[in-house]
Amino acid sequence: MSKLAQSTREDLLSLEKGVLSLNPEGKIRAVIIYPNVYRVAMSNLGFQSVYGILNEIYNISCERAFLPEADEEARLLRTNSRLCSFESSTPLPEFDLIIFSVSFENDYLNVLKILSLSGIPLLSSERDDNAPLIIAGGIALSSNPEPLSMFIDLFLLGEAEPIISSAKEKLNGASGGEKKGAILAALSEIEGAYLPQLSARNDNREVKISRLTDMEISSTYSRIVTPESEFSSMHIVEVSRGCPAMCRFCLLGNFGGKLRFKSAEKLLSHIDKGLNSTSKVGLITSSMAEHREFSAIASEILKRKIEVSFSSIRFADLKDEFVNFLIKCGQKTVTLAPECGTDRMRQIAGKELDEDEMIEKICMLGKRGIKNIKLYFLVGLPGETEEDVGAIVSLVKKIRHNGAKHSISLNLSVSASSFVPKPFTPFQWAPMDDIKSLKEKLGFLTRSFGKLDGVGFSCDLPKFARIQGMLSRADRRAGSLLIDVLKLGGDWNRALRESEVNPDYYVMRERDENEKFPWDFISAGVSRSSLYMKYKSVKKDFSATSDIR
């Protein structure tokens, strides 16, 4: 590691609070990697939680590693040096286990980049028994691991706590120095284990998603607080899993299982674990106000005099008791997701929201002092027309007008993202909107909101949404495309032009009802027939989309 890299690492370590001590008794050396840079990785609650849980196992010592920043990556390539762990600067090939925590499809390429920078052969078939065992999990891979199946020895599909509990039992007798094959054989028996090389020729394979049913066992909260994360110096705590809404576009709602809450006692204990490091707490939940012990939780949080934020809030949550809690916490900004500009499109999306009710609730927030409102929208949903996109602008104008009518000066921030069809949702059969259309729609919104005072606007880039759309529903052939992109230095456009893999096959076409999907072998407690019925029920409402010029 260079002196500059060492200095940067030491600077980052010095800013961390709540740092875990490495287990001196750990016989199995593991490193967990979030395939992005430090700032992004340390903002991910799943990554932090798994890091903490693994270090609670007596015979495992787990470190962290990250995608290097561009200058450090260039140095590694120039000097033919190896990527090292964060805590002890150990080259990654020296670990027994390398565990990737992957939340987003667009980070798949970074998995390959990290293996390459570590001097580890990309293909699992080219690694011998002396190589580390390469494991991967996370929400993106749990719904479809196939695009990375050429590179990963073992996928662990589902939620971390039951998987790690089972792994702990299987590795209980490990004394260190075990070969990769022995560890793989032990872990292959746990629920959620998927060995892609053994399963390649087995069309009847089935892997059951590992799901946590008792949230009292949950251990999902930040282990480390740092100002060098996306949520600067904030302690993040999970309140619940699953979502009651089950919108047709949403992976979490359809794949994440039923809504489950931590008890008030468990939640408050997890909040308290971070209060020696910070007074800022972020609560992750799809519906805080539905917690049956909400009143008690709110009272205890207020006693602690801490700054509380929510990732997003449902319109259904905006009842008096919850709004009063937000105000007493000093909340100045609320994030809401209308998703669409018209009632028709919200019905197609499965978002049962009435326009007048949304406007009324937003103005109510402004009247009570919460004047910074962030609004999230999707563009490119099946059945969307030019009028539907224009209605997003009209809805924001109505919100602003109604606020002004009641002498409420709202600060509105609007964000629009390209819709990406996901596995295990009713829209897994649907085609994705093409890049040209998405650019026109987002361009129209950019121009329209640029003319409105007091309204900020941001949006994603359709070219990256297209890559996400391809990888989310791709099969094993996508692996060869990822290798091409890596060889071309990340040039997706060139790789897509030259590759034998046709991205439009995965992105642009509507699937037949009975088409076999790459993820069909995964048993997630979601009925394929019920998903198709939901898709079919709204398909009749689709209209031919119109270009926005």
Secondary structure as GFF3:
##gff-version 3
##sequence-region A 1 549
A	DSSP	alpha_helix	3	15	.	.	.	ID=ss1
A	DSSP	beta_strand	28	34	.	.	.	ID=ss2
A	DSSP	alpha_helix	38	41	.	.	.	ID=ss3
A	DSSP	alpha_helix	45	54	.	.	.	ID=ss4
A	DSSP	beta_strand	60	66	.	.	.	ID=ss5
A	DSSP	alpha_helix	70	79	.	.	.	ID=ss6
A	DSSP	three_ten_helix	92	94	.	.	.	ID=ss7
A	DSSP	beta_strand	97	101	.	.	.	ID=ss8
A	DSSP	three_ten_helix	105	107	.	.	.	ID=ss9
A	DSSP	alpha_helix	108	117	.	.	.	ID=ss10
A	DSSP	three_ten_helix	124	126	.	.	.	ID=ss11
A	DSSP	beta_strand	133	137	.	.	.	ID=ss12
A	DSSP	alpha_helix	139	143	.	.	.	ID=ss13
A	DSSP	three_ten_helix	146	148	.	.	.	ID=ss14
A	DSSP	beta_strand	154	156	.	.	.	ID=ss15
A	DSSP	alpha_helix	160	170	.	.	.	ID=ss16
A	DSSP	alpha_helix	180	187	.	.	.	ID=ss17
A	DSSP	beta_strand	193	194	.	.	.	ID=ss18
A	DSSP	alpha_helix	196	199	.	.	.	ID=ss19
A	DSSP	beta_strand	207	208	.	.	.	ID=ss20
A	DSSP	three_ten_helix	215	217	.	.	.	ID=ss21
A	DSSP	beta_strand	235	238	.	.	.	ID=ss22
A	DSSP	beta_strand	240	241	.	.	.	ID=ss23
A	DSSP	alpha_helix	251	255	.	.	.	ID=ss24
A	DSSP	beta_strand	260	261	.	.	.	ID=ss25
A	DSSP	alpha_helix	264	272	.	.	.	ID=ss26
A	DSSP	beta_strand	280	284	.	.	.	ID=ss27
A	DSSP	three_ten_helix	288	290	.	.	.	ID=ss28
A	DSSP	alpha_helix	294	304	.	.	.	ID=ss29
A	DSSP	beta_strand	307	310	.	.	.	ID=ss30
A	DSSP	three_ten_helix	315	317	.	.	.	ID=ss31
A	DSSP	alpha_helix	320	328	.	.	.	ID=ss32
A	DSSP	beta_strand	333	339	.	.	.	ID=ss33
A	DSSP	alpha_helix	343	349	.	.	.	ID=ss34
A	DSSP	alpha_helix	355	367	.	.	.	ID=ss35
A	DSSP	beta_strand	372	379	.	.	.	ID=ss36
A	DSSP	alpha_helix	386	405	.	.	.	ID=ss37
A	DSSP	beta_strand	411	418	.	.	.	ID=ss38
A	DSSP	three_ten_helix	426	429	.	.	.	ID=ss39
A	DSSP	alpha_helix	435	450	.	.	.	ID=ss40
A	DSSP	beta_strand	455	459	.	.	.	ID=ss41
A	DSSP	alpha_helix	462	472	.	.	.	ID=ss42
A	DSSP	alpha_helix	478	487	.	.	.	ID=ss43
A	DSSP	alpha_helix	492	498	.	.	.	ID=ss44
A	DSSP	alpha_helix	503	507	.	.	.	ID=ss45
A	DSSP	beta_strand	522	523	.	.	.	ID=ss46
A	DSSP	alpha_helix	528	539	.	.	.	ID=ss47
###
